[in-house]
């Protein structure tokens, strides 16, 4: 207990206990209160979520093209934690969590049949197909990964290069300096901790829904709160076991299994499905997405007095903002030994390429089969909900029971991987001596937060459903947004601090010393503010 950062751990835990208490004592009040707060966020702050998200895309491009792109994370000669493929696999599966599994098949159908009224797009039409597919790319490609990368890159540089402590507050040091000395940094970490726990609960909710429907479909077991509870405990238990094994064992093994499954799943549906249609629709829709990039990413619904963006585009951006602060601690921690450009390629470029093929394949096939089967997939959505649609899609392929069973197993592994990385970051955030040398944390801290996450997700899946996912993400996304905006300005500041010496871009703790850098503005700024 002496090593515990009480100012971070206890306030976040108190907020979590209050949330859990409300759900136990008055579930209806919890639902109505979160709904009201969610409506307020959508009505007043959609513009800020959208503008911030696009700004981060621009900042990531700036970082890649600047001299900072050649900075080695951890300094010249830094030892890599993972090989390139292991690094890519861990980063990909950590960020994805349940998202691509839960939304890839059902979401485009919803947009296909129910495009926003204020856009005057005919339902179930060629125009709505284009809208549905291009919207998928808005939600799941460039912008979301740029949000993650902005805060993750800041943390990687301040932790490994400037040797600052393992803290979300460290990401603010480049802009706030000594103002963060004392309890302020702990409060920031506590705020982020509570936000990401709510975000993880939202993601676990989607996992419970999709796994529960799969178990019901394959095993004939009725979906119930009891089933959701069992699934939640298995996932969190698996994550804690994996987290206790360290970075070089559990998570990297599970990540590689997951990544190879994703490749196999794409190949299976692509080769046995409507191959030509997948390619044609994917390319066409991605072109529409790129041509309308700013328009689609900055949509708020104000002109049409519509809340559609708040329940879709902004809700998804909020989910990425909710996850970003704590996920950035993990992604930044494992990035040692690679350059900033390599970091951006692995965390933005390659995931976007992967997402293009994944969503072109699964979303395109979903729309194709729905038209072929006279709306059978959309009917499944209306009858049994989001999570069931992918199993109806699998039924149209050979070995459907086997494929569905494998899919359920991979759903478990997927969330275990994501929960492992985040409980690892949570644990490190709650102790005083986490550093580049010591990156493990006590299992009991991970267990406390893991069980809290599982409980909230169980309540959400059992009694609220898919709307709970969006509400929890919007609520968690607001504090996450504030942290990510601060990280964005810190990244801009760090880029300007990079020095080119003998043809090498350098950013190290030696920036503190005038003797190395000369009497530069940057060195004076760092010294005066005790960065």
CORHU-V127464 format. One record per run of one state. SS is the DSSP state (~ for helix, > for strand, _ for the rest). FROM is the first residue (numbers start at 1). TO is the last residue. Records with the same first field share a line. If there is no record, write none. Layout:
SS=FROM-TO / FROM-TO
This chain:
_=1-3 / 5-5 / 26-26 / 66-66 / 71-71 / 73-83 / 97-98 / 104-105 / 114-116 / 120-125 / 141-141 / 162-167 / 181-182 / 220-224 / 245-246 / 273-274 / 292-292 / 298-307 / 312-312 / 334-338 / 373-375 / 385-385 / 395-399 / 430-430 / 432-442 / 464-465 / 498-498 / 502-503 / 507-508 / 513-513 / 518-520 / 529-531
>=4-4 / 72-72 / 339-339 / 431-431 / 499-501 / 504-506
~=6-25 / 27-65 / 67-70 / 84-96 / 99-103 / 106-113 / 117-119 / 126-140 / 142-161 / 168-180 / 183-219 / 225-244 / 247-272 / 275-291 / 293-297 / 308-311 / 313-333 / 340-372 / 376-384 / 386-394 / 400-429 / 443-463 / 466-497 / 509-512 / 514-517 / 521-528
